[in-house]
Amino acid sequence: MPLSMYQASVPVLTRGLGVLSDLLAKGEAHARDAGVDPAAMVAARLAPDMFPLSGQVQRASDTAKYAAARLTGGSGPSLADEETTFQDLRLRCTRTVSYLETVTPEALEGSEAREITFGGGALKATLSGDAYLLTFALPNFFFHVTTAYDILRHLGVPLGKIDYLGMHDRT
């Protein structure tokens, strides 16, 4: 049986948001244990022209919900970018996962051929659904998850590759 658009999207995005939420929990625990200001961690960035940790989580969330919405021809929930705490960011991940859990395999049937237009201005693009998922949505999602991991790691949070891969929960 060939890989479906559902299998390549919803479970992957859901799992990635779960991993991101776990990384944030470790960041929050590190702040508490090390006496570091959690607000400063949430506002931290790797470079001046990059989003802070909060923005990385928000963009990962947006990419996941927009991918599902665009591929199904529907609309995802509107989430304001107001998160200022680790708890807020983890709740955003939970809310995004809750939305993804409403997307059924049937809703994505045929979405590989759906024409997806996204972006704006010079960055506006139109791709087939499969090209959109595989060459934009998933790479963009993992860019932001990876950057969130990198910010936390840079701040001294004891994370490793196993944490990023979410392998700690496997037996």
FENWOBEL-V330446 format. One record per residue. N is the residue number from 1. RES is the residue in one small letter. PHI is phi in radians with two decimals (999 if undefined). NEAR is the number of other C-alpha atoms within 10 Angstrom. Layout:
BEGIN
n = [N:N]
res = [RES:RES]
phi = [PHI:PHI]
near = [NEAR:NEAR]
END
This chain:
BEGIN
n = [1:2:3:4:5:6:7:8:9:10:11:12:13:14:15:16:17:18:19:20:21:22:23:24:25:26:27:28:29:30:31:32:33:34:35:36:37:38:39:40:41:42:43:44:45:46:47:48:49:50:51:52:53:54:55:56:57:58:59:60:61:62:63:64:65:66:67:68:69:70:71:72:73:74:75:76:77:78:79:80:81:82:83:84:85:86:87:88:89:90:91:92:93:94:95:96:97:98:99:100:101:102:103:104:105:106:107:108:109:110:111:112:113:114:115:116:117:118:119:120:121:122:123:124:125:126:127:128:129:130:131:132:133:134:135:136:137:138:139:140:141:142:143:144:145:146:147:148:149:150:151:152:153:154:155:156:157:158:159:160:161:162:163:164:165:166:167:168:169:170:171]
res = [m:p:l:s:m:y:q:a:s:v:p:v:l:t:r:g:l:g:v:l:s:d:l:l:a:k:g:e:a:h:a:r:d:a:g:v:d:p:a:a:m:v:a:a:r:l:a:p:d:m:f:p:l:s:g:q:v:q:r:a:s:d:t:a:k:y:a:a:a:r:l:t:g:g:s:g:p:s:l:a:d:e:e:t:t:f:q:d:l:r:l:r:c:t:r:t:v:s:y:l:e:t:v:t:p:e:a:l:e:g:s:e:a:r:e:i:t:f:g:g:g:a:l:k:a:t:l:s:g:d:a:y:l:l:t:f:a:l:p:n:f:f:f:h:v:t:t:a:y:d:i:l:r:h:l:g:v:p:l:g:k:i:d:y:l:g:m:h:d:r:t]
phi = [999:-1.21:-1.18:-1.59:-1.05:-1.06:-1.05:-1.44:-2.15:-1.00:-1.12:-1.18:-1.18:-1.10:-1.11:-1.06:-1.21:-1.13:-1.08:-1.03:-1.09:-1.12:-1.08:-1.13:-1.09:-1.18:-1.12:-1.12:-1.11:-1.10:-1.01:-1.12:-1.23:-1.68:1.19:-1.65:-1.18:-1.06:-1.12:-1.16:-1.18:-1.10:-1.59:-1.25:-2.45:-1.44:-2.59:-1.00:-1.66:-1.90:-1.10:-1.27:-0.90:-1.01:-1.16:-1.13:-1.16:-1.07:-1.21:-1.09:-1.06:-1.07:-1.05:-1.13:-1.24:-1.19:-1.05:-1.10:-1.14:-1.15:-1.22:-1.59:1.37:-1.82:-2.38:-1.58:-1.20:-1.57:-2.13:-1.23:-1.49:-2.07:-1.25:-2.23:-2.27:-1.04:-1.08:-1.03:-1.17:-1.17:-1.12:-1.08:-1.04:-1.07:-1.11:-1.19:-1.07:-1.01:-1.14:-1.03:-1.18:-1.51:-1.48:-1.69:-0.99:-1.10:-1.15:-1.74:-1.06:1.40:-1.20:-1.08:-1.70:-1.11:-1.45:-1.98:-1.94:-2.59:1.41:-2.75:1.03:-1.17:-1.68:-1.26:-2.49:-2.23:-2.36:-1.18:-0.97:-1.18:-1.15:-1.02:-1.10:-1.44:-1.91:-2.19:-1.06:-1.16:-1.05:-1.14:-1.00:-1.26:-1.03:-1.27:-1.11:-1.10:-1.17:-1.07:-1.00:-1.08:-1.09:-1.08:-1.09:-1.06:-1.45:1.67:-1.15:-1.30:-2.07:-2.39:-1.04:-1.06:-1.12:-1.11:-1.33:1.23:-1.47:-1.10:-1.67:-1.70:-2.00]
near = [3:5:7:15:21:20:13:14:21:23:14:14:26:21:14:23:25:17:20:27:22:16:24:25:16:18:25:23:16:19:20:12:9:11:9:14:12:18:14:14:21:25:15:21:23:16:9:8:7:12:19:21:28:23:22:24:29:23:19:28:28:21:22:29:24:18:26:27:19:21:28:21:15:11:13:18:12:9:14:8:14:12:18:17:18:23:14:13:26:21:14:23:26:17:16:24:22:12:17:21:12:11:16:13:14:11:17:23:15:14:21:19:13:19:17:20:14:14:9:8:7:6:7:9:12:12:17:15:24:21:16:23:23:14:12:14:22:19:14:17:22:17:15:22:25:16:20:27:26:18:22:25:15:14:17:13:20:13:16:11:10:10:17:18:13:17:11:10:8:5:4]
END
